[in-house]
Structures are given as structure tokens and as C-alpha cells.
Amino acid sequence: MPSEITDVEKFVAMSAKAKYCLVKRLKETVKLKLRTSSQLYTLKVEPLRADEVIKKLKCEIQEK
């Protein structure tokens, strides 16, 4: 079961240990899914802020 994170800085810090980050762009939000070896973490952000967050991530980015 995925865990939802609300803190952007914590999500970015966790990306250092992640295998990849999946970006799913919806109409009203952008969903970022961070896959680690044991857990899936999700973060929902506004579309205007999403590119700023994606640039900070330290793992492979996969757009869906």
C-alpha cells in the first residue's frame, strides 16, 4: 500500500535512495510516485509547482 507524503522537502530527500520517480500529469494535479526498494511513496502537487519539484529529484524520472 503506498504512503502519501505531504512535505516536498522530505520527498526530495527520499529520492536519493529511490530507484525511479514516475510522473503522472492529471488535469488538476500532478502525482509523483517514488519507488524505493521496500515502499511506494506518492506526492500530489499543483501543475505550476511540479516542474520545480521534479528538477530537485535525485533519481531517474519517468513520465507517464
Secondary structure as a PSIPRED ss2 file (coil, helix, strand):
# PSIPRED VFORMAT (PSIPRED V4.0)

   1 M C   1.000  0.000  0.000
   2 P C   1.000  0.000  0.000
   3 S E   0.000  0.000  1.000
   4 E E   0.000  0.000  1.000
   5 I C   1.000  0.000  0.000
   6 T C   1.000  0.000  0.000
   7 D C   1.000  0.000  0.000
   8 V H   0.000  1.000  0.000
   9 E H   0.000  1.000  0.000
  10 K H   0.000  1.000  0.000
  11 F H   0.000  1.000  0.000
  12 V H   0.000  1.000  0.000
  13 A H   0.000  1.000  0.000
  14 M H   0.000  1.000  0.000
  15 S H   0.000  1.000  0.000
  16 A H   0.000  1.000  0.000
  17 K H   0.000  1.000  0.000
  18 A C   1.000  0.000  0.000
  19 K C   1.000  0.000  0.000
  20 Y E   0.000  0.000  1.000
  21 C E   0.000  0.000  1.000
  22 L E   0.000  0.000  1.000
  23 V E   0.000  0.000  1.000
  24 K E   0.000  0.000  1.000
  25 R E   0.000  0.000  1.000
  26 L C   1.000  0.000  0.000
  27 K C   1.000  0.000  0.000
  28 E C   1.000  0.000  0.000
  29 T C   1.000  0.000  0.000
  30 V E   0.000  0.000  1.000
  31 K E   0.000  0.000  1.000
  32 L E   0.000  0.000  1.000
  33 K E   0.000  0.000  1.000
  34 L E   0.000  0.000  1.000
  35 R E   0.000  0.000  1.000
  36 T C   1.000  0.000  0.000
  37 S C   1.000  0.000  0.000
  38 S C   1.000  0.000  0.000
  39 Q C   1.000  0.000  0.000
  40 L E   0.000  0.000  1.000
  41 Y E   0.000  0.000  1.000
  42 T E   0.000  0.000  1.000
  43 L E   0.000  0.000  1.000
  44 K E   0.000  0.000  1.000
  45 V E   0.000  0.000  1.000
  46 E C   1.000  0.000  0.000
  47 P H   0.000  1.000  0.000
  48 L H   0.000  1.000  0.000
  49 R H   0.000  1.000  0.000
  50 A H   0.000  1.000  0.000
  51 D H   0.000  1.000  0.000
  52 E H   0.000  1.000  0.000
  53 V H   0.000  1.000  0.000
  54 I H   0.000  1.000  0.000
  55 K H   0.000  1.000  0.000
  56 K H   0.000  1.000  0.000
  57 L C   1.000  0.000  0.000
  58 K C   1.000  0.000  0.000
  59 C C   1.000  0.000  0.000
  60 E E   0.000  0.000  1.000
  61 I E   0.000  0.000  1.000
  62 Q E   0.000  0.000  1.000
  63 E E   0.000  0.000  1.000
  64 K C   1.000  0.000  0.000
